[in-house]
Every structure is written in structure tokens, then in C-alpha cells.
């Protein structure tokens, strides 16, 4: 699905492998992810699409923290950090649509519909020789570990039924930000990546009331 041209979050009628990925996404609660590609050396963050279809910077509601996420990866990959080969690149990072428009990309779908923060990592040649794989590992290891650690940034908690203690799948909204995050239905935990600041949060679950929190 694409928020601008195909805004129906359903696997119906899509290719089998796309349906498989979407169904896996529905069945799992993921907070932070990455998809890896070859062809360039760049950490590419949402949005990949634009309403007009023009290739221009397309900022998502969490543009600033997304830039810091991309920087977390690129700053630790020496070859990626050195890449300024395109006018939309800045030391190894770029906004997806500012580079070129993609409809129905993984990172936009994850962010818009799943509340999952996702970045596209372009890590080099599409068909590298096997002899180069150790150097790929060396260049990406610290970047991958540092990126994974960023899932701890922000606010997290557990939402349960006040009477039974059963976990609830909560929706977590930062006041003034249109992008929602979602808790896990099996455990009730939620994780919302945020930069250091003071925020007002709203949490609610189906059939329950709304709770407000102040986070700073």
C-alpha cells in the first residue's frame, strides 16, 4: 500500500511475496527495523513518496528523529559517511523522495500503517564478489549494533486491564504528531522513539478510556 496512491492497507490482490510480508507484519509487533539493499551507499529515511509524485524532500511527522536514526547508522559506516555523490545525499543519508520517489515501499508502509520505524540501508554494490563479504561485515557491524540500540530511546511502558491485568493493545499518540505507535497485544508493551524533550502522550485501547501522560 502507498499512502498517496493506494491507501488501502490490505494484502488482497497483491503479489504473493508482498502478501506474505504484510501478513507477517500484522502478526508481529515491531518497533524498529531496517531493510537492506545494494546499489548505493546511503541510509534512506521516510517518506519515499510524495502527494504530487515529484522528487522533492518529503518529511514525515518524525523527520528530525528519523534524521538522527539515519545518522546513527551512516556515521559508523566509513564508506557510507563519505558518500556525497548525489545532490540529495549528505554524508551518507538522504530523504527517500528527495532522491527518487518510490510508491508502496517498505519503510513508508511500516511507518504509516504499522507504527514501525524503518530505514532503507543501501550498503554497496548489487552483486559483490564473495571475497568482499568480510569487508561488508566490518563496515556495517558497529552501525547495525548502534542502530538497534536506538530502540531504547524515548518512552516505553506496559498497558494492562485495570481489573484483570490482561495485556491490552494500546495506541500511543504524541500530542501534535499525526504518527501513531502501537502496543503489543500479547504483552501490552509499547515503545515510542522520541528525542529528549517534554511531550504530552495519549494512550487508548479498544473499548477502554483514554489516558494522558506527561513525558520528559
Number of C-alpha atoms within 10 A of each C-alpha: 21 20 17 13 14 11 12 11 14 12 15 10 8 12 9 11 9 15 15 12 12 20 13 11 15 11 10 12 20 19 22 21 15 18 12 11 15 14 11 16 25 30 30 27 27 30 26 29 28 23 9 9 14 13 16 18 20 20 19 19 15 17 15 12 14 23 17 14 23 24 21 22 27 29 19 19 23 15 17 25 20 15 17 16 12 10 9 18 19 19 20 27 28 23 29 28 24 22 17 16 20 17 19 17 17 21 22 28 24 20 22 21 20 21 23 25 25 24 27 22 22 20 21 17 12 11 8 11 8 7 8 9 11 9 10 14 11 11 17 18 15 16 19 17 13 15 20 16 11 15 19 14 13 15 17 15 10 15 23 17 12 8 6 7 9 13 18 21 22 24 19 23 19 20 13 10 11 11 17 20 22 25 27 21 18 12 15 18 19 22 23 24 21 21 16 12 8 10 16 13 17 17 21 18 18 10 6 11 8 12 11 14 11 10 14 12
